[in-house]
Amino acid sequence: MRRNTPLILDTLLVSIMVAAEVHQYLDRYGEEVIRDLQDNLQAVLPQRYEFVLVIPLFDEALDCLDSILPIDIQDALIILVVNAAMDAEPMAIARTQAFLAQFTPQGSGPLTRVDGDRNSSLLILDCCSPSQQLPAKQGVGLARKLGGDLALACIAQGRVARPWIHCTDGDVSLPKGYFVTPEPDPTVAVVLYPFRHQPQHPAILQYEISLRYYVTQLAQAQSPYAYHSIGSLLKINALHYAKVRGFPKRQAAEDFYMLNKLAKTGSVLRLSTPEVTLSSRTSGRVPFGTGAAMIRLADRHPLLLYHPQIFRELQHWLAAIEKLWLERRDLPCDLMREGWQAQGLGAPLQETLLFLGADEALHQAHRQCRDLAHFQFFMAVWFDAFRTLKFVHHQRDHYWPSLEMTEAIALTTSLRNTPDLSLVNIHTRLRHQEDQLPLEIGPTLASAARGKPET
């Protein structure tokens, strides 16, 4: 017993520190409505659940839960954030309010519990009644944050046992065994489920090809941000959720920015199973994503792919970063390009890097970082998923225009010898490539082997 005592004390100390960080987030940065509801959680939720799942719902079918929830669900608390923004279409708001009315009478308060089978319950947060509607231009980002904050409060108060916040949407079908996946290491910030779109048709195949093409091309370029940014597939470590202060309150792309933050606090783990089914329906709710892509393709706008040369340029830049440390000189920003030229970075690539401010970032990193591990982590955090996308777009707009799908595939190193360029075959090849990628990814892994600095 004596030999185990220090380990027990260390574990207890870590648990206390984690609890303190979570409570600090809820008190300082959690949404006000969730702070107000925390004192009532024990009365609303007298029982304890194993898992928690957050689903923002807006203008969904009355019976949407029948298709969303897994058939073997048990011991789960399902938080439904039934929401409508003030600037939403009146008919969409009315349909959302009709969905809410199935479970709770009007004026019954912001939080309602509805019990189901096998120790599972719905916890419904009313964000669509006239006095509860969300501000304009925040929409799904705020809805996700409200649900995530409420899930975190349930975990902090012991109402939910597992410290993981599952997140999905109203246009998915969750698979059997969705909750029963291996327990990740605490250093994992977020888990991503695999996915497919259904029903399958040429338009959705093109869109899914574009998603998988981007991720596999990033992986070949050795980017630490080669993962899918889809809000329906997330399982977030509760502590890391608090560290990044929850979802950004954006009307769109909140999942992209959330993952961009999470990847800097811990690794991103890709599951190989079970697979989440995403709807291939059209939708105009946000300016991009599946629904918007389906509208464009229905209007016969061709779906283009980024030129493969962009990712080769990206690979040149990422490969040069370590050498820029090993062969560094204390140069002012205006002479930083001498080092780039020595590493063989061409003029177009240098111009893109200057546009992004890489010279100033490198100069700052050289001043602040004491060793290669700190330097690599600094640069990986600076050149994150957002700047990677800006890099790709700048190269596209100025040097390498996007191509039609078959033309881009024919120029892609790993796919150029594909004899059958049908949509089904391209999709199959990309999925196979994706299946070969490492299960864990992220900037924290790249520097871990060299002793990642504390963040």
N, C-alpha and C positions, 0 to 999 in steps of 0.2 A: 504493500500500500504506500509506503513512504516513497518508493521510487516513482510512483505515478502522481504523487501530489503536485510537483511543479507543473506537470503537463495539464492536470485538472485546473490548477489555478490560472495557467496561461490561457486555456480555453475559455474559462469563465471571464477573464479580463477582456479577451477579444469580443465575447458576446456582449459584455457591458458597453464596450466602445462602439460596436455596431449598432446596438439599441440606441445609444446616445446620438449617433449620427442620423439615424432614421427619424428620431423624435425631433431633432433640431431642424431637419428638412421640413417635416410636417408643420412645425410651429412657425417657421420663418418663411418658407417658400411654398407650402401647400396652399391649395385654393381655399379661399375664405369659407365657402359653403361646406367644405369637407372638415375644416377645423371646427366649425359650429356643430357638425354632426358627430364628432368623435366621442363626446360624452354620452351619446345615446346608443353607441354601437353595441354595448353589452346587453342592453335591454332589447334592441332589435334583433340581435343575433345571440340567443342564449346558448346555442350549440357550437361545436367546433368542427371545422371542415379541414380536409387534407389539402385541397387545391383551390385556387381562385383564378377565374377567367373574366376578362373585361371585354365587353362588346358595345361599341357605340352604335346606336340604331337611329337612322333618320330615313323616313319615307320608305320603310320596308313593308313587305306583305304581312298581313295579320298573323299568318301561320309560319313566319320565317324561322322561328326557333325549331320547328319540326325538322327542317333540313340542315340547320346549323349545328346543333348539338350532337355529339357522338352517341350512338345507341347504347353504349355501355357506361354512360356517365354515372359516377357515384362519388360520394364524399366531396362534392364540389360546390363552391359558392360562385354563382354566375352573376356578375355585376352588369346590369343593362343600363347604359347611359342613354336614355330615350331623349333625344335632343333635336332642337330646331333653332337655327339662328334667326335673329329678328329680321334679317333681310332675305330670308328664304321665301319661296313662292307660297302664297296663302294656301293653295290646295295641298301642297306637300306638307305644310304644317298641320293642316286638318287631318291628313292621313296618319301622320305621326301621333297626333293626339288620340286618334281612334285606336291605334295600336296600344297606347298607354292605358286607355280606358278598359281594355280587357282585364287588366290586372289590378287596377286601383281606381276607386271612385274619385271624381274631380274634387280637389280641395282637401285631399287626405294627407297632404304633407309631401315633402320632397323625397322621402325614403320609405319604401315598402318592401316587405319580405313576403315571398310566395313560396311555400314549401312544395317540393316534388318527391319523387321516389328515391330510395336508396341514399338517404341522408344528403340530398342535394337541394339547393334552394336558389331561387332568383332573388337578387337584391336590386330593386329598381330605383334608379335615381331620375326624378322628374326634371328634365331640362327643356321641356317643350310647352308646358302650360304658360299662359300669357305672362304671368309674373316671374317665370323661371327661365325664359328663353335666353339663349346665349347671345353675346354681343355680335354685331355684324363683323364679317371678315375674320372670324376665328374658327368657327365651325368644328371640323373633325379634330383638329389639334387640341382645342380646349376640351372637347368631349373625351378624348383619350386621356388627357391629363387629369380631368375630374375622376374618371374611372380608375386610373392608375394610382392617384392619391388615396382614393377610398380603399382600394385593394391593399395599399401599403399600410394604411391605418389598421385594417383588419389583421394584417400580419403582425404589426407592432403590438397590438393588444391581445395576441394569442388566439384570435378568432379563426385564423388560418394557420395550419402547421408548417407547410412548405414555404420557404422564403423566395418564391418565384411567382412573378406576375405574368400570366398568360394573356395575350392580346390577340384579338381577331376582329372580323367584320361581319356585316349582315349578308354578304354575298358569297359565303363559303360553306363548305360541308366538311366538318371535322371528322377525322377517321376514328374507327375503333382503336382503342389503345392510345388515344391522344395524350392523356395525362400520364400514362404509365411508361415513361421513358427513363433511361439511366440518369441518376442524380449527378449533375455536372460538378466539377471542381469549383470551389468558391472563387477562384480566379477568373472564371468564365463570367463575363458581363451580360451576355445575351446568347440565347439559343435560337437558331433559325430552323423551322421545319421545311422539308422539301415540299414541292407543290407541282400541280398540273392544272390546266384550265379545262373545263368541260361546259357545254359540249364542244367537241373539237371540230373545227371547220377551217378553211384556208385563212381567213382573217386572223383568227386567234393563234394559228400556227405561226403566221408571220410575226405577230407581236411577241409571242413567247420566244421565237428564234432571236429577236432583237434583244430581249432580256438576257438570254443565255449567252449570246454572242458577246455582249458587253462584259459579262462577268468572266467568261473564259479568256477573253482577250486581256483583261486586266491581270488575270492570274499568270498568263504567259509573259506579261511585262514585269512580273514579280511585284505587283502592287499589293500592299497589305490590306487594301480595301476591296478586294475581289469577292464580294458577296452580294446577294440580292437585298434590296431595300424595299420590302413589302410588309406593310403594317399588319397584315393578316397572319403573319407567320412567326410572331415574336413570343419569346418566353424570357422575361427580363429578371435578372438577379435583383432582389429588392434593395440590397445595399447600394448597388450600382445605379439603380433608378434614383435613389436619394442623392447620390454623388453628382449626377448630372442634372439634378433639379427637375426631373420629370420631363414629360413631352413638351416640346415648344408649341405655343399656342398659335399655330399657323393654319391657314385655310386649306393648304395643300402641302405635300412633301414633308409633313411632320415626321413620317417614318424615316425618311432619308436623313434628316438632321438629327433625329434621336439616335439612330444607329451610328452616325458619325461621331457623336459624343460618347456613346457607350464603348465604341471600339478603342478609345484612348484610355479607358479606365480598366479594361480587362479584355480577354480574348473573345472572339466571336466563334461559337461552336455551331457547325452545320450538322444536323441530323441526317441520316440516310433513310430512316423510316420513323414514324408513319407519315404518309403523304396527305397534305391538305389539298382539297379540291376547291379551286377558285372558279367563280362564275365568269363566263365570257360574254356577259350582257353588255349592251351599250349604255353609256351614262354620260351626262354632261355636268355632273356635280363639281368636278375639278378639271382644270385645263389640261391635265395629262394623266397618265395611268391607263389601265385596261379599258375602261369605258370610253375615254376620249379617243384612244387609239382605234377602237371599234367604229366610232363615228367617222373618223377620217378615212378608214379603209372602206367603209360602206359608201363614202362619197368618191371612191376610186382614186384617192390620193395614195400613191405608192409609198410603202414603208421602206425607207432607206437605212442602210447600215453605215456606221463610221468606217472611214477608209482604214484598212489594216496598217498602213504606214504610220498612222498616228500612234498606235500602240508600240510600234518599233521605236519611234521617237521617245515615247514614254519610258520604254525599257532602257534606252541609252541614258536618259537622265537619272533614273533610279540606280542604275549600275554605277554611275559616276560619283554618286554621293559619298560613298566610303573612300574613294580615291581622293576626293576633294578634302577630306580630313587628313589622310595619310600624307598628302603632298601639299598641305596647306601652307600659306604664307600670310602674314599680317598685312593684307592689302586693303586699301579703302574700297568702297563699293564700286567706284567708277573704274577700278582696275580688276575687279573680280572676274571679268570675262577672259582675262589671260589664262586663268586656271581652267576655264571651260574649254577654251581652244586647245589647251594641252591635252584634255581628255577626249578630243575629237568630236565635241558637240558642234554641229553645223549651225550656220547663221540663222535659219528659220527656227531651230530649237532654242537658240540663245534669245531670239527676239520674244518667243513665247515665255521664256523664263523671266525675262526682264519685265514683261507685261504683268506677270504674277507677283513680282517683287522678290524673286528668289535670291537676287544679289544681296538685298538687305537682310533677308532671313539667314543666309549663309554667314554674313558678316557678324550678325548677332550671335549665331551659334558658335562661331569661332571664339568670340569673346567670353561666352558664358559656360561652355562645356569643357569639362576637365579631361574627358577621355572619349574614346570612340563610341562606347555604349551610350553615353549621354548625348553625344552629337547625333547619332543615328536616331535616337528616340525623339530628340528635339525636331529633327527634320521630318521624321515620319508623322509627328503630330501636326507640324506646320503644313506639310504637303498632304493634307487629309483627303477624304472622299470628295469634299466640296471643291478644293483646289484641283484635284485630279480631273473632275468634270469640267472645270473652267479651262484646264489645259487642253482637254479633248476638244472642247467647243472652239477655243481660239485656233487650234491647229485646223479644225474643220473649216472655219470661216475664212482663214487666210492662206492655207497651204494645201490641204487635202480634203476636197469636198466629199460629202457622203456619196455612196454608190448604191445602185440597185442591188438587191440581195444576192443574186447569183454572181454578179460581177465582184462584189466584195468577198464572197466565199471563195471564188476562184483565185483571189489574190492572198488569201489567208494561209499562212505557212502550214498549219496543221490540217487544213481542209482542202488545199488546192488540188489534191489528187482524187477528190471525191468523184466517182464516175457518174453517180446519179444525183442530180441537183434538184430533185423534187423536194417540196416542203417537208414531207414526212421524213425523208432520208436525212436532210440537213438537220432537222430537229433531233432525230435519233442520234446523229453523230455528236451534236453539241451536248446532249444529255449525257452521253457516254463520257465525253471529256470532263464534264462537270463532276461526274461520279468519281473520277480519278483524283480530284483535288484534295488537298489535306483537309481533315475535318475541322481543325482549328486554324484561325487566321487572325491577323490584327497587328498593329504596330507594337503592342506590348510583347508579342512573341518574338519579333525580330531581334529585340535587344535583350530578351530574357537570358539567352545563352551567354551573353557577355556581362550579365549583371545589370538588369534594368534599374535605372534610378527610381527612387520613390516619387510618386505623383501626388 
